[in-house]
Amino acid sequence: MDNLDRRKLLSALAHGAIFFSSTIISIGIPIAILLITDDPVVKENAKESINFHINLFLYAIIFAVLVLVAIGIPLLVLLGIASILLPIIAIVRVATEPETPYRYPFILRLL
């Protein structure tokens, strides 16, 4: 497997990890990829995936609190849709443009 194929695979795995489960495993995969790879593009994709996981968790807490004022329910639905669509877009993007890391919109970059 050449470096470009490996880059595509690891980057797609980092972004697609969210589909494995909603437990610690889904964030553990990008953390493991971040620690084992030397490729700077894969590292950036793994960091972005970790940031996305953290942001989803924070947004879910905030929106759950907002359920009390009745605006949280539509926001939670939108968050659920975004948690499915955005990783799919990221996987397609890293497969078609492996030279550039994917950046999720509307997230705080903590790493």
C-alpha positions as CSV (number, residue, x, y, z in Angstrom):
1,M,0.0,0.0,0.0
2,D,1.5,3.3,-1.0
3,N,1.5,6.5,1.1
4,L,-1.5,8.0,-0.7
5,D,-3.7,5.0,-0.2
6,R,-2.6,4.8,3.4
7,R,-3.3,8.5,3.9
8,K,-6.8,8.1,2.4
9,L,-7.6,5.0,4.5
10,L,-6.4,6.5,7.8
11,S,-8.0,9.9,7.2
12,A,-11.4,8.2,6.2
13,L,-11.1,6.0,9.3
14,A,-10.5,8.9,11.6
15,H,-13.6,10.7,10.3
16,G,-15.7,7.6,10.0
17,A,-15.0,6.4,13.5
18,I,-18.1,8.3,14.7
19,F,-20.2,5.6,13.0
20,F,-18.8,2.7,15.0
21,S,-20.5,3.7,18.3
22,S,-21.3,6.6,20.4
23,T,-19.0,5.4,23.2
24,I,-15.4,6.1,23.9
25,I,-14.4,3.8,21.0
26,S,-15.5,6.3,18.4
27,I,-13.1,9.0,19.8
28,G,-10.4,6.5,20.7
29,I,-9.9,5.6,17.0
30,P,-8.8,9.1,15.9
31,I,-6.7,9.4,19.1
32,A,-4.9,6.2,18.2
33,I,-4.4,7.3,14.6
34,L,-3.1,10.7,15.8
35,L,-0.5,8.9,18.0
36,I,0.7,6.2,15.5
37,T,1.0,8.1,12.3
38,D,3.8,10.4,11.0
39,D,1.8,11.8,8.1
40,P,1.0,15.5,8.8
41,V,-2.3,15.4,6.7
42,V,-3.5,12.3,8.6
43,K,-2.6,13.9,11.9
44,E,-4.6,17.0,11.0
45,N,-7.6,14.9,10.0
46,A,-7.4,13.0,13.2
47,K,-7.3,16.2,15.2
48,E,-10.2,17.6,13.3
49,S,-12.2,14.4,14.0
50,I,-11.4,14.6,17.7
51,N,-12.5,18.2,17.8
52,F,-15.7,17.2,16.0
53,H,-16.4,14.6,18.6
54,I,-15.8,17.0,21.5
55,N,-18.0,19.6,19.9
56,L,-20.8,17.2,19.3
57,F,-20.7,16.3,23.0
58,L,-20.7,19.9,24.1
59,Y,-23.4,20.9,21.8
60,A,-25.6,18.0,22.9
61,I,-25.2,19.1,26.5
62,I,-26.1,22.7,25.7
63,F,-29.0,21.7,23.5
64,A,-30.3,19.3,26.1
65,V,-30.4,22.1,28.7
66,L,-32.3,24.2,26.1
67,V,-35.0,21.6,25.9
68,L,-36.3,23.2,29.0
69,V,-37.1,26.3,27.0
70,A,-38.5,24.3,24.1
71,I,-35.9,25.4,21.5
72,G,-33.6,22.5,22.3
73,I,-35.6,19.8,20.5
74,P,-35.2,21.2,17.0
75,L,-31.5,21.9,17.8
76,L,-31.0,18.4,18.9
77,V,-32.6,17.1,15.7
78,L,-30.3,19.3,13.6
79,L,-27.3,18.1,15.6
80,G,-28.3,14.5,14.9
81,I,-28.5,15.2,11.2
82,A,-25.2,17.1,11.3
83,S,-23.5,14.2,13.1
84,I,-24.4,11.9,10.2
85,L,-23.9,14.2,7.2
86,L,-20.7,16.0,8.1
87,P,-18.6,12.9,8.6
88,I,-19.9,11.5,5.3
89,I,-18.9,14.7,3.6
90,A,-15.5,14.5,5.3
91,I,-14.9,10.9,4.2
92,V,-15.7,11.8,0.6
93,R,-13.5,14.9,0.7
94,V,-10.5,13.1,2.1
95,A,-10.9,10.3,-0.5
96,T,-11.1,12.8,-3.4
97,E,-8.6,15.3,-2.1
98,P,-6.0,13.4,0.0
99,E,-3.5,16.2,0.0
100,T,-5.5,18.6,2.1
101,P,-7.0,17.9,5.5
102,Y,-10.8,18.4,5.9
103,R,-12.1,21.1,8.2
104,Y,-15.6,20.8,9.8
105,P,-17.7,24.0,9.7
106,F,-19.0,25.5,12.9
107,I,-16.8,23.8,15.4
108,L,-14.4,25.1,18.0
109,R,-10.9,23.8,17.4
110,L,-9.6,22.8,20.8
111,L,-6.6,20.7,19.7
